[in-house]
Amino acid sequence: MKQQVFEGTGVALVTPFRAGEIDRDGLTDMVEHVIEGGVNFIVALGTTGEAITLSGGERQLVLDTIKKAANGRVPLVAGCFGGNNTRQLCSSFEQFDLDGFSAVMSHAPSYNKPPQEGLYQHYMAVAEASPLPIILYNVPGRTASNIEAETIVRLAEASPKFVAVKEASGDLVQAMHIAKNKPDSLALLSGDDPLTLPMLACGAKGVISVVANAYPETFSGMVRAALRGDWQKARELHFTLLDLYPWLFVDGNPAGVKAALETMGLCSKEVRLPLSTIQKDHFRLLKAEMRKIEQNEPVKT
């Protein structure tokens, strides 16, 4: 398979549920929605896809459903290859059929709090085991381990398997150090929707987004405008969604974006425990922001 270049808007796709089970029709509808909205690639089974609460069989069902629905129109990434047991993680690749996928995404180990050398050796072992290119996922707010800029650059220089990093530390200085020092073979991708525009200004090539589930046209339009240097248009589209972001994450991800999707008639707001659905008052405020977007949304590009 030709190695994909991961740029533009990737969407961390939700996994719709209905009465506790995976809603395959809802998942198919979501694939159509985001592709029609202009996203450049789809990430299945990331944080937003609630992979951590799915069984191995359910994860494969999600991968198969997305693959069938996408039908080769955009590159696909399997986001369920992270863990804090390196040996177990390396053996897990044998458990999944990844035909039709262009890369895997691997979050940093959680709970162990490894040092930078441990993170480096962990990822080099994963690179040896993975049949596909790897997108590093740095999200210390969830994992309690930060892959520092120097380690990310070191990994990218050590192995061609590392093709991108989803940088979700929330630290723009760290992101700038990655952008400055990384090899050309590594794409810097934003992992925080509200910080995507400033990260693009500092050299990021794209994003793996939550809000693009609900507003793929607006968010993808912002990314495209920034990448072509139309900063005025990019700011306009960025500000369109800015006040929505707090309500997408106030009760955890993906409770907020699933509530938005239910309002749009795309899928249920149902999530799996230990997550819970968005609180009633927050849902009301979320819908109020969505109405403002509908009334004032600028022409997309």
Backbone as CSV, one residue per row, in Angstrom:
resi,resn,N_x,N_y,N_z,CA_x,CA_y,CA_z,C_x,C_y,C_z
1,MET,0.841,-1.195,0.000,0.000,0.000,0.000,0.881,1.250,0.000
2,LYS,0.526,2.196,-0.836,1.271,3.453,-0.877,1.118,4.186,0.451
3,GLN,2.236,4.679,0.985,2.190,5.381,2.264,1.505,6.725,2.105
4,GLN,0.516,6.977,2.960,-0.262,8.203,2.895,0.460,9.345,3.601
5,VAL,0.203,10.543,3.116,0.653,11.750,3.791,-0.541,12.295,4.574
6,PHE,-0.375,12.431,5.881,-1.495,12.849,6.720,-1.432,14.357,6.935
7,GLU,-2.245,15.049,6.153,-2.356,16.499,6.232,-3.819,16.887,6.145
8,GLY,-4.112,18.119,6.546,-5.489,18.599,6.486,-6.284,18.150,7.697
9,THR,-7.555,17.886,7.499,-8.454,17.559,8.608,-8.688,16.069,8.714
10,GLY,-8.216,15.513,9.805,-8.618,14.170,10.195,-9.703,14.290,11.251
11,VAL,-10.615,13.341,11.263,-11.678,13.369,12.267,-11.561,12.133,13.137
12,ALA,-11.544,12.339,14.456,-11.575,11.239,15.421,-13.033,10.809,15.540
13,LEU,-13.421,9.833,14.746,-14.827,9.509,14.566,-15.447,8.910,15.829
14,VAL,-16.654,9.343,16.145,-17.399,8.764,17.264,-17.816,7.335,16.913
15,THR,-18.075,6.547,17.936,-18.693,5.228,17.775,-20.125,5.320,18.283
16,PRO,-21.118,5.397,17.401,-22.501,5.511,17.864,-22.978,4.224,18.545
17,PHE,-23.781,4.393,19.591,-24.396,3.266,20.279,-25.917,3.404,20.212
18,ARG,-26.578,2.260,20.294,-28.035,2.234,20.375,-28.393,1.080,21.303
19,ALA,-29.000,1.414,22.453,-29.373,0.413,23.458,-28.172,-0.432,23.871
20,GLY,-27.019,0.234,24.010,-25.839,-0.439,24.519,-24.974,-1.127,23.485
21,GLU,-25.452,-1.221,22.268,-24.706,-1.911,21.221,-24.240,-0.928,20.151
22,ILE,-23.237,-1.323,19.393,-22.743,-0.472,18.314,-23.823,-0.294,17.260
23,ASP,-24.078,0.943,16.917,-25.085,1.301,15.918,-24.390,1.376,14.554
24,ARG,-24.409,0.279,13.814,-23.681,0.218,12.542,-24.263,1.190,11.523
25,ASP,-25.592,1.346,11.516,-26.203,2.299,10.580,-25.782,3.719,10.929
26,GLY,-25.773,4.039,12.228,-25.340,5.367,12.649,-23.886,5.613,12.307
27,LEU,-23.059,4.589,12.449,-21.642,4.719,12.117,-21.463,4.943,10.617
28,THR,-22.217,4.219,9.818,-22.165,4.421,8.367,-22.598,5.834,7.998
29,ASP,-23.659,6.317,8.636,-24.117,7.689,8.380,-23.048,8.707,8.752
30,MET,-22.338,8.455,9.847,-21.282,9.379,10.261,-20.143,9.420,9.248
31,VAL,-19.781,8.269,8.703,-18.728,8.243,7.681,-19.142,9.090,6.481
32,GLU,-20.386,8.934,6.047,-20.866,9.729,4.916,-20.865,11.216,5.246
33,HIS,-21.295,11.534,6.446,-21.394,12.934,6.868,-20.035,13.617,6.836
34,VAL,-19.017,12.970,7.384,-17.723,13.643,7.457,-17.014,13.662,6.107
35,ILE,-17.191,12.627,5.311,-16.568,12.639,3.984,-17.216,13.704,3.106
36,GLU,-18.533,13.775,3.134,-19.227,14.823,2.372,-18.848,16.206,2.873
37,GLY,-18.499,16.298,4.163,-18.107,17.576,4.736,-16.684,17.982,4.418
38,GLY,-15.933,17.113,3.773,-14.621,17.509,3.285,-13.430,17.111,4.125
39,VAL,-13.598,16.167,5.076,-12.427,15.767,5.852,-11.456,15.001,4.961
40,ASN,-10.187,15.021,5.345,-9.145,14.393,4.536,-8.839,12.957,4.940
41,PHE,-9.079,12.618,6.205,-8.886,11.235,6.637,-9.699,10.987,7.900
42,ILE,-9.918,9.709,8.193,-10.739,9.297,9.333,-9.894,8.470,10.289
43,VAL,-10.005,8.802,11.584,-9.361,8.017,12.640,-10.448,7.274,13.403
44,ALA,-10.428,5.971,13.302,-11.381,5.126,14.020,-10.813,4.748,15.379
45,LEU,-11.688,4.626,16.375,-11.313,4.039,17.660,-10.244,4.810,18.417
46,GLY,-10.318,6.127,18.346,-9.505,6.954,19.216,-10.236,7.204,20.521
47,THR,-9.822,8.235,21.237,-10.511,8.616,22.467,-11.975,8.909,22.189
48,THR,-12.237,9.673,21.138,-13.604,10.051,20.787,-14.420,8.847,20.368
49,GLY,-13.756,7.805,19.865,-14.441,6.582,19.461,-14.672,5.600,20.597
50,GLU,-14.312,5.992,21.831,-14.549,5.171,23.023,-13.964,3.764,22.904
51,ALA,-12.819,3.643,22.251,-12.226,2.329,22.026,-11.931,1.593,23.316
52,ILE,-11.618,2.337,24.366,-11.188,1.707,25.612,-12.300,0.896,26.271
53,THR,-13.559,1.164,25.910,-14.675,0.404,26.488,-15.259,-0.605,25.510
54,LEU,-14.581,-0.852,24.398,-15.047,-1.831,23.415,-14.236,-3.119,23.536
55,SER,-14.892,-4.236,23.291,-14.185,-5.512,23.235,-13.392,-5.603,21.936
56,GLY,-12.508,-6.593,21.852,-11.756,-6.786,20.623,-12.657,-7.027,19.430
57,GLY,-13.707,-7.816,19.621,-14.645,-8.069,18.533,-15.392,-6.822,18.107
58,GLU,-15.761,-5.999,19.082,-16.447,-4.748,18.752,-15.522,-3.793,18.011
59,ARG,-14.270,-3.768,18.406,-13.312,-2.896,17.701,-13.188,-3.315,16.242
60,GLN,-13.101,-4.609,15.995,-13.001,-5.075,14.609,-14.263,-4.740,13.836
61,LEU,-15.424,-4.839,14.500,-16.682,-4.480,13.848,-16.683,-3.016,13.430
62,VAL,-16.181,-2.142,14.293,-16.091,-0.722,13.952,-15.156,-0.513,12.766
63,LEU,-13.990,-1.150,12.799,-13.036,-1.006,11.703,-13.649,-1.481,10.385
64,ASP,-14.308,-2.621,10.425,-14.904,-3.179,9.201,-16.028,-2.284,8.671
65,THR,-16.843,-1.746,9.583,-17.965,-0.895,9.165,-17.464,0.394,8.527
66,ILE,-16.464,1.013,9.136,-15.912,2.252,8.593,-15.238,1.997,7.251
67,LYS,-14.495,0.920,7.164,-13.829,0.574,5.903,-14.848,0.401,4.781
68,LYS,-15.910,-0.333,5.045,-16.934,-0.559,4.022,-17.606,0.745,3.626
69,ALA,-17.934,1.576,4.607,-18.642,2.827,4.316,-17.749,3.811,3.570
70,ALA,-16.479,3.876,3.945,-15.567,4.823,3.286,-15.251,4.399,1.861
71,ASN,-15.153,3.101,1.635,-14.972,2.548,0.290,-13.800,3.191,-0.454
72,GLY,-12.694,3.387,0.276,-11.480,3.871,-0.355,-11.437,5.349,-0.669
73,ARG,-12.428,6.117,-0.215,-12.490,7.539,-0.582,-11.514,8.403,0.197
74,VAL,-11.206,8.020,1.433,-10.228,8.756,2.249,-9.371,7.746,2.977
75,PRO,-8.142,8.131,3.355,-7.310,7.235,4.165,-7.945,6.988,5.537
76,LEU,-7.687,5.796,6.066,-8.235,5.394,7.356,-7.100,5.065,8.321
77,VAL,-7.307,5.436,9.581,-6.337,5.181,10.645,-7.040,4.397,11.751
78,ALA,-6.407,3.348,12.235,-6.924,2.595,13.381,-6.286,3.148,14.644
79,GLY,-7.085,3.722,15.517,-6.560,4.468,16.652,-6.487,3.708,17.949
80,CYS,-6.580,2.386,17.904,-6.723,1.614,19.143,-5.439,0.919,19.570
81,PHE,-4.279,1.431,19.148,-3.027,0.740,19.439,-2.141,1.544,20.375
82,GLY,-2.630,1.745,21.580,-1.853,2.350,22.640,-1.972,1.480,23.873
83,GLY,-1.045,1.628,24.807,-1.151,0.840,26.027,0.068,1.014,26.903
84,ASN,-0.051,0.546,28.138,1.049,0.686,29.084,1.782,-0.623,29.330
85,ASN,1.442,-1.653,28.556,2.142,-2.930,28.603,2.741,-3.148,27.214
86,THR,4.011,-2.811,27.052,4.624,-2.798,25.728,4.555,-4.163,25.057
87,ARG,4.861,-5.218,25.782,4.854,-6.558,25.186,3.447,-6.918,24.696
88,GLN,2.453,-6.649,25.526,1.075,-6.966,25.147,0.634,-6.142,23.945
89,LEU,0.993,-4.857,23.944,0.631,-3.991,22.832,1.245,-4.491,21.529
90,CYS,2.500,-4.878,21.566,3.164,-5.333,20.343,2.524,-6.604,19.792
91,SER,2.019,-7.456,20.664,1.368,-8.687,20.199,-0.058,-8.449,19.720
92,SER,-0.648,-7.281,20.073,-2.060,-7.038,19.741,-2.291,-6.814,18.246
93,PHE,-1.247,-6.461,17.500,-1.436,-6.238,16.070,-1.923,-7.498,15.358
94,GLU,-1.576,-8.656,15.895,-1.968,-9.914,15.280,-3.456,-10.193,15.440
95,GLN,-4.117,-9.458,16.319,-5.523,-9.745,16.628,-6.499,-9.027,15.709
96,PHE,-6.014,-8.130,14.851,-6.913,-7.313,14.048,-6.598,-7.440,12.560
97,ASP,-7.654,-7.371,11.764,-7.516,-7.286,10.311,-7.468,-5.805,9.954
98,LEU,-6.299,-5.343,9.553,-6.098,-3.926,9.251,-6.024,-3.661,7.751
99,ASP,-6.441,-4.610,6.955,-6.463,-4.403,5.509,-7.342,-3.195,5.178
100,GLY,-6.831,-2.308,4.355,-7.580,-1.113,3.994,-7.259,0.085,4.859
101,PHE,-6.451,-0.095,5.893,-6.051,1.015,6.759,-4.638,1.457,6.403
102,SER,-4.405,2.762,6.512,-3.140,3.344,6.087,-2.150,3.530,7.227
103,ALA,-2.631,3.554,8.464,-1.758,3.781,9.611,-2.483,3.369,10.873
104,VAL,-1.721,3.272,11.958,-2.306,3.115,13.288,-1.912,4.336,14.112
105,MET,-2.694,4.609,15.129,-2.371,5.685,16.066,-2.113,5.069,17.426
106,SER,-1.063,5.524,18.091,-0.650,4.912,19.360,-0.420,5.983,20.420
107,HIS,-1.289,5.985,21.449,-1.122,6.964,22.525,-0.015,6.525,23.470
108,ALA,0.544,7.485,24.162,1.622,7.207,25.110,1.108,6.327,26.248
109,PRO,1.983,5.545,26.858,1.566,4.717,27.989,0.974,5.558,29.117
110,SER,-0.070,5.040,29.721,-0.690,5.718,30.851,-0.355,4.984,32.150
111,TYR,-0.488,5.671,33.244,-0.345,5.152,34.604,1.097,4.879,34.998
112,ASN,1.886,4.224,34.127,3.268,3.889,34.493,4.139,5.123,34.729
113,LYS,3.842,6.225,34.020,4.662,7.439,34.042,6.126,7.140,33.670
114,PRO,6.357,6.601,32.463,7.731,6.251,32.082,8.577,7.479,31.826
115,PRO,9.891,7.346,31.996,10.795,8.441,31.632,10.895,8.528,30.113
116,GLN,11.567,9.553,29.613,11.669,9.748,28.166,12.376,8.574,27.487
117,GLU,13.392,8.013,28.129,14.068,6.862,27.528,13.130,5.668,27.442
118,GLY,12.295,5.491,28.463,11.307,4.426,28.412,10.303,4.628,27.292
119,LEU,9.860,5.866,27.107,8.936,6.164,26.014,9.588,5.882,24.665
120,TYR,10.846,6.279,24.528,11.552,6.037,23.269,11.636,4.539,22.975
121,GLN,12.065,3.760,23.954,12.206,2.323,23.738,10.849,1.655,23.514
122,HIS,9.832,2.115,24.225,8.477,1.600,24.020,8.052,1.777,22.567
123,TYR,8.199,2.990,22.055,7.735,3.256,20.697,8.610,2.575,19.646
124,MET,9.880,2.414,19.903,10.712,1.691,18.949,10.292,0.213,18.878
125,ALA,9.874,-0.351,20.010,9.356,-1.718,20.008,8.040,-1.790,19.239
126,VAL,7.182,-0.788,19.421,5.911,-0.750,18.693,6.172,-0.622,17.189
127,ALA,7.149,0.193,16.814,7.480,0.358,15.401,7.945,-0.951,14.786
128,GLU,8.680,-1.728,15.552,9.153,-3.023,15.065,7.985,-3.981,14.845
129,ALA,6.972,-3.896,15.701,5.840,-4.832,15.637,4.747,-4.402,14.669
130,SER,4.585,-3.110,14.463,3.450,-2.612,13.683,3.605,-2.919,12.197
131,PRO,2.549,-3.430,11.565,2.590,-3.652,10.120,2.340,-2.387,9.317
132,LEU,1.965,-1.304,9.997,1.586,-0.059,9.325,2.363,1.118,9.906
133,PRO,2.445,2.233,9.165,3.000,3.460,9.732,2.254,3.874,10.998
134,ILE,2.916,4.686,11.816,2.395,5.020,13.142,2.233,6.534,13.285
135,ILE,1.070,6.935,13.810,0.852,8.300,14.265,1.003,8.301,15.785
136,LEU,2.015,8.996,16.290,2.180,9.144,17.730,1.045,10.003,18.277
137,TYR,0.560,9.671,19.460,-0.522,10.441,20.075,-0.054,10.874,21.457
138,ASN,0.240,12.154,21.584,0.720,12.705,22.842,-0.403,13.453,23.531
139,VAL,-0.948,12.881,24.588,-2.083,13.501,25.281,-1.886,13.349,26.788
140,PRO,-0.936,14.098,27.361,-0.587,13.918,28.773,-1.735,14.168,29.738
141,GLY,-2.739,14.949,29.344,-3.884,15.145,30.216,-4.635,13.859,30.495
142,ARG,-4.485,12.867,29.620,-5.131,11.573,29.813,-4.149,10.504,30.277
143,THR,-2.920,10.578,29.808,-1.979,9.488,30.066,-1.047,9.737,31.240
144,ALA,-0.897,10.994,31.653,0.058,11.390,32.697,1.496,11.180,32.259
145,SER,1.725,11.036,30.958,3.093,10.967,30.439,3.174,11.840,29.197
146,ASN,4.104,12.756,29.206,4.282,13.682,28.083,5.457,13.225,27.232
147,ILE,5.212,13.001,25.938,6.314,12.705,25.029,6.918,14.048,24.656
148,GLU,8.073,14.344,25.193,8.672,15.653,24.978,9.116,15.825,23.528
149,ALA,9.250,17.084,23.131,9.584,17.391,21.740,10.850,16.663,21.298
150,GLU,11.855,16.637,22.141,13.115,15.987,21.785,12.923,14.499,21.518
151,THR,12.051,13.856,22.291,11.794,12.430,22.103,11.022,12.174,20.814
152,ILE,10.061,13.040,20.518,9.309,12.907,19.273,10.234,13.039,18.066
153,VAL,11.097,14.032,18.107,12.053,14.228,17.012,13.001,13.032,16.921
154,ARG,13.450,12.552,18.054,14.369,11.398,18.077,13.719,10.169,17.446
155,LEU,12.458,9.922,17.768,11.739,8.788,17.192,11.603,8.933,15.680
156,ALA,11.222,10.133,15.246,11.027,10.361,13.815,12.321,10.187,13.039
157,GLU,13.427,10.542,13.649,14.722,10.397,12.993,15.215,8.949,13.019
158,ALA,14.721,8.173,14.003,15.203,6.800,14.169,14.477,5.799,13.291
159,SER,13.223,6.072,12.959,12.442,5.089,12.191,11.475,5.780,11.244
160,PRO,11.404,5.314,9.989,10.433,5.874,9.040,9.003,5.468,9.348
161,LYS,8.815,4.562,10.304,7.453,4.149,10.676,6.640,5.304,11.255
162,PHE,7.327,6.283,11.862,6.625,7.395,12.513,6.371,8.490,11.480
163,VAL,5.107,8.598,11.053,4.766,9.510,9.956,4.081,10.789,10.429
164,ALA,3.577,10.795,11.662,2.881,11.982,12.175,2.820,11.907,13.691
165,VAL,2.554,13.063,14.301,2.297,13.113,15.734,1.049,13.957,15.961
166,LYS,0.111,13.379,16.691,-1.049,14.130,17.163,-0.651,14.753,18.488
167,GLU,-0.382,16.044,18.470,0.157,16.752,19.629,-0.993,17.412,20.390
168,ALA,-1.342,16.808,21.536,-2.477,17.272,22.331,-2.045,17.614,23.752
169,SER,-0.819,18.116,23.885,-0.354,18.509,25.215,-0.971,19.829,25.658
170,GLY,-1.477,20.618,24.707,-1.962,21.955,25.024,-0.845,22.968,25.198
171,ASP,0.380,22.556,24.937,1.559,23.404,25.123,2.040,23.876,23.756
172,LEU,1.733,25.122,23.409,2.113,25.642,22.101,3.619,25.774,21.950
173,VAL,4.319,26.019,23.041,5.781,26.097,22.965,6.353,24.738,22.578
174,GLN,5.844,23.688,23.188,6.293,22.345,22.828,5.981,22.065,21.358
175,ALA,4.782,22.432,20.914,4.413,22.213,19.512,5.358,22.949,18.573
176,MET,5.749,24.159,18.960,6.669,24.925,18.112,8.048,24.278,18.051
177,HIS,8.496,23.697,19.161,9.785,23.003,19.146,9.733,21.778,18.235
178,ILE,8.596,21.081,18.237,8.449,19.948,17.318,8.491,20.440,15.874
179,ALA,7.725,21.493,15.592,7.675,22.034,14.229,9.059,22.489,13.760
180,LYS,9.827,23.081,14.655,11.136,23.600,14.284,12.144,22.494,14.007
181,ASN,12.100,21.420,14.773,13.196,20.446,14.763,12.872,19.113,14.097
182,LYS,11.636,18.850,13.807,11.258,17.546,13.247,11.786,17.390,11.823
183,PRO,12.002,16.151,11.387,12.316,15.923,9.980,11.069,16.116,9.111
184,ASP,11.268,16.342,7.829,10.147,16.552,6.919,9.228,15.335,6.845
185,SER,9.739,14.172,7.184,8.957,12.942,7.097,7.857,12.856,8.152
186,LEU,7.899,13.709,9.169,6.926,13.669,10.261,5.973,14.855,10.144
187,ALA,4.676,14.582,10.081,3.667,15.642,10.042,3.229,15.985,11.462
188,LEU,3.249,17.260,11.798,2.729,17.735,13.079,1.241,18.011,12.926
189,LEU,0.426,17.326,13.745,-1.021,17.465,13.706,-1.522,17.954,15.058
190,SER,-2.420,18.918,15.038,-3.028,19.380,16.274,-3.948,18.302,16.840
191,GLY,-3.933,18.175,18.166,-4.873,17.292,18.836,-5.872,18.036,19.690
192,ASP,-5.880,19.370,19.581,-6.806,20.211,20.345,-7.511,21.147,19.376
193,ASP,-8.814,20.987,19.205,-9.547,21.805,18.242,-9.340,23.305,18.442
194,PRO,-9.460,23.828,19.668,-9.319,25.284,19.822,-7.926,25.809,19.502
195,LEU,-6.905,24.950,19.573,-5.528,25.377,19.323,-5.063,25.088,17.898
196,THR,-5.944,24.575,17.077,-5.532,24.166,15.734,-5.045,25.348,14.909
197,LEU,-5.756,26.464,14.925,-5.345,27.610,14.106,-3.954,28.118,14.502
198,PRO,-3.675,28.375,15.774,-2.305,28.808,16.101,-1.259,27.744,15.797
199,MET,-1.590,26.479,15.919,-0.623,25.446,15.580,-0.340,25.430,14.083
200,LEU,-1.381,25.648,13.267,-1.166,25.734,11.818,-0.265,26.917,11.484
201,ALA,-0.448,28.011,12.210,0.388,29.191,11.975,1.847,28.911,12.311
202,CYS,2.087,27.948,13.201,3.455,27.630,13.630,4.049,26.440,12.896
203,GLY,3.339,25.912,11.900,3.937,24.859,11.094,3.246,23.519,11.111
204,ALA,2.154,23.355,11.860,1.404,22.102,11.799,0.819,21.921,10.409
205,LYS,0.609,20.667,10.040,0.077,20.346,8.715,-1.388,19.933,8.741
206,GLY,-1.960,19.882,9.938,-3.349,19.474,10.014,-3.770,19.218,11.438
207,VAL,-4.794,18.374,11.600,-5.444,18.170,12.887,-6.134,16.814,12.874
208,ILE,-6.283,16.242,14.055,-7.230,15.144,14.256,-8.275,15.686,15.219
209,SER,-9.475,15.885,14.718,-10.460,16.762,15.344,-11.648,16.020,15.942
210,VAL,-12.212,16.610,16.992,-13.474,16.166,17.574,-14.647,16.898,16.926
211,VAL,-14.556,18.228,16.862,-15.680,19.016,16.370,-16.008,18.708,14.913
212,ALA,-15.034,18.187,14.160,-15.293,17.852,12.758,-16.312,16.728,12.605
213,ASN,-16.624,16.001,13.690,-17.744,15.066,13.634,-19.043,15.804,13.332
214,ALA,-19.228,16.937,13.993,-20.479,17.681,13.863,-20.424,18.740,12.773
215,TYR,-19.281,19.415,12.637,-19.150,20.524,11.689,-17.949,20.301,10.762
216,PRO,-17.999,19.238,9.966,-16.836,18.952,9.115,-16.580,20.029,8.069
217,GLU,-17.613,20.632,7.515,-17.405,21.645,6.478,-16.737,22.892,7.049
218,THR,-17.246,23.378,8.156,-16.699,24.594,8.751,-15.275,24.381,9.223
219,PHE,-15.059,23.287,9.952,-13.724,23.064,10.505,-12.715,22.742,9.401
220,SER,-13.107,21.896,8.454,-12.205,21.591,7.335,-11.923,22.836,6.508
221,GLY,-12.932,23.683,6.362,-12.724,24.934,5.647,-11.716,25.821,6.329
222,MET,-11.752,25.844,7.658,-10.769,26.633,8.404,-9.356,26.109,8.164
223,VAL,-9.201,24.793,8.219,-7.881,24.195,8.028,-7.379,24.449,6.612
224,ARG,-8.239,24.281,5.618,-7.820,24.513,4.228,-7.409,25.961,4.017
225,ALA,-8.190,26.881,4.577,-7.869,28.302,4.416,-6.514,28.628,5.040
226,ALA,-6.255,28.090,6.226,-4.976,28.358,6.886,-3.821,27.765,6.099
227,LEU,-3.989,26.554,5.594,-2.899,25.906,4.869,-2.558,26.622,3.561
228,ARG,-3.536,27.333,2.991,-3.219,28.091,1.773,-2.850,29.542,2.076
229,GLY,-2.801,29.889,3.365,-2.367,31.222,3.760,-3.445,32.270,3.810
230,ASP,-4.713,31.865,3.737,-5.827,32.805,3.832,-6.222,32.929,5.301
231,TRP,-5.436,33.697,6.049,-5.617,33.760,7.489,-6.888,34.491,7.891
232,GLN,-7.331,35.446,7.109,-8.575,36.149,7.427,-9.757,35.180,7.410
233,LYS,-9.836,34.358,6.355,-10.917,33.381,6.270,-10.778,32.330,7.358
234,ALA,-9.545,31.909,7.616,-9.326,30.901,8.649,-9.778,31.416,10.017
235,ARG,-9.460,32.661,10.329,-9.895,33.228,11.613,-11.415,33.314,11.684
236,GLU,-12.043,33.712,10.593,-13.505,33.823,10.578,-14.150,32.482,10.910
237,LEU,-13.669,31.419,10.288,-14.238,30.098,10.528,-13.875,29.582,11.920
238,HIS,-12.676,29.889,12.375,-12.251,29.504,13.726,-13.158,30.138,14.774
239,PHE,-13.426,31.427,14.616,-14.258,32.119,15.597,-15.713,31.654,15.544
240,THR,-16.147,31.119,14.407,-17.504,30.584,14.303,-17.743,29.481,15.327
241,LEU,-16.732,28.654,15.562,-16.889,27.497,16.441,-16.330,27.710,17.850
242,LEU,-15.638,28.817,18.071,-14.885,28.995,19.310,-15.744,28.873,20.564
243,ASP,-16.927,29.467,20.580,-17.757,29.445,21.782,-18.446,28.101,21.999
244,LEU,-18.409,27.251,20.979,-19.005,25.919,21.110,-18.101,24.965,21.883
245,TYR,-16.797,25.129,21.765,-15.857,24.146,22.287,-16.051,23.805,23.760
246,PRO,-16.258,24.790,24.648,-16.409,24.418,26.068,-17.539,23.427,26.318
247,TRP,-18.618,23.542,25.547,-19.772,22.682,25.777,-19.584,21.300,25.166
248,LEU,-18.635,21.156,24.257,-18.332,19.837,23.724,-17.556,18.998,24.730
249,PHE,-16.815,19.657,25.630,-15.920,18.929,26.518,-16.270,19.063,27.997
250,VAL,-17.315,19.821,28.333,-17.611,20.112,29.728,-17.913,18.849,30.531
251,ASP,-18.543,17.862,29.917,-18.859,16.604,30.604,-18.062,15.443,30.024
252,GLY,-16.920,15.754,29.444,-16.058,14.713,28.913,-16.323,14.452,27.444
253,ASN,-15.312,13.939,26.807,-15.378,13.594,25.389,-15.607,12.083,25.252
254,PRO,-16.600,11.658,24.458,-17.357,12.393,23.441,-18.787,12.751,23.831
255,ALA,-19.075,12.904,25.114,-20.458,13.169,25.516,-21.007,14.415,24.838
256,GLY,-20.185,15.492,24.765,-20.674,16.731,24.178,-20.908,16.641,22.687
257,VAL,-19.942,16.096,21.961,-20.105,16.035,20.507,-21.201,15.045,20.131
258,LYS,-21.385,13.986,20.901,-22.488,13.071,20.613,-23.837,13.749,20.848
259,ALA,-23.905,14.614,21.842,-25.141,15.373,22.057,-25.415,16.284,20.875
260,ALA,-24.362,16.920,20.348,-24.525,17.757,19.160,-24.995,16.932,17.977
261,LEU,-24.443,15.743,17.824,-24.818,14.877,16.706,-26.260,14.395,16.837
262,GLU,-26.716,14.130,18.065,-28.115,13.762,18.249,-29.018,14.916,17.858
263,THR,-28.630,16.133,18.229,-29.412,17.316,17.848,-29.509,17.436,16.337
264,MET,-28.453,17.035,15.630,-28.428,17.086,14.170,-29.128,15.890,13.524
265,GLY,-29.547,14.918,14.335,-30.225,13.746,13.799,-29.303,12.704,13.205
266,LEU,-28.016,12.729,13.613,-27.044,11.817,13.009,-26.828,10.548,13.820
267,CYS,-26.850,10.643,15.135,-26.723,9.444,15.963,-27.161,9.786,17.379
268,SER,-27.287,8.760,18.205,-27.695,8.956,19.596,-26.564,9.572,20.411
269,LYS,-26.932,10.276,21.482,-25.936,10.835,22.394,-25.432,9.810,23.401
270,GLU,-25.854,8.577,23.269,-25.493,7.519,24.212,-23.977,7.287,24.240
271,VAL,-23.433,7.158,25.450,-22.031,6.797,25.658,-21.992,5.599,26.601
272,ARG,-20.824,5.013,26.751,-20.664,3.867,27.638,-20.029,4.281,28.954
273,LEU,-20.499,3.663,30.021,-19.877,3.856,31.327,-18.409,3.441,31.277
274,PRO,-17.544,4.178,31.985,-17.832,5.142,33.041,-18.163,6.550,32.570
275,LEU,-18.262,6.795,31.249,-18.752,8.089,30.792,-20.253,8.167,31.015
276,SER,-20.767,9.366,31.043,-22.210,9.575,31.124,-22.597,10.666,30.134
277,THR,-23.861,10.687,29.779,-24.325,11.664,28.799,-24.251,13.068,29.379
278,ILE,-24.260,14.032,28.501,-24.135,15.423,28.897,-25.266,15.825,29.842
279,GLN,-24.948,16.635,30.845,-25.959,17.089,31.792,-26.994,17.969,31.095
280,LYS,-28.215,17.947,31.644,-29.335,18.631,31.001,-29.064,20.116,30.783
281,ASP,-28.549,20.797,31.793,-28.289,22.234,31.652,-27.191,22.498,30.623
282,HIS,-26.181,21.655,30.602,-25.115,21.802,29.617,-25.624,21.528,28.210
283,PHE,-26.523,20.560,28.088,-27.101,20.247,26.780,-27.888,21.446,26.250
284,ARG,-28.606,22.094,27.151,-29.371,23.284,26.740,-28.438,24.378,26.226
285,LEU,-27.337,24.593,26.924,-26.391,25.626,26.508,-25.653,25.230,25.232
286,LEU,-25.372,23.951,25.085,-24.768,23.460,23.843,-25.688,23.740,22.659
287,LYS,-26.964,23.437,22.822,-27.905,23.658,21.717,-28.069,25.142,21.420
288,ALA,-27.964,25.964,22.451,-28.043,27.408,22.216,-26.877,27.880,21.357
289,GLU,-25.671,27.380,21.618,-24.515,27.740,20.788,-24.671,27.200,19.368
290,MET,-25.238,26.019,19.236,-25.463,25.458,17.902,-26.440,26.313,17.103
291,ARG,-27.441,26.852,17.771,-28.395,27.737,17.065,-27.692,29.003,16.584
292,LYS,-26.790,29.530,17.389,-26.039,30.718,16.970,-25.207,30.419,15.723
293,ILE,-24.603,29.243,15.696,-23.807,28.855,14.526,-24.697,28.765,13.290
294,GLU,-25.857,28.158,13.445,-26.777,28.016,12.308,-27.221,29.375,11.784
295,GLN,-27.387,30.336,12.682,-27.863,31.664,12.270,-26.768,32.529,11.663
296,ASN,-25.531,32.304,12.097,-24.459,33.230,11.704,-23.330,32.577,10.931
297,GLU,-23.449,31.297,10.628,-22.340,30.574,10.002,-21.971,31.220,8.663
298,PRO,-20.703,31.579,8.476,-20.296,32.194,7.223,-20.206,31.177,6.088
299,VAL,-20.070,31.669,4.883,-19.918,30.785,3.741,-18.644,29.961,3.936
300,LYS,-18.741,28.651,3.735,-17.603,27.765,3.951,-16.714,27.760,2.717
301,THR,-15.483,27.370,2.915,-14.544,27.334,1.806,-13.643,26.119,1.899
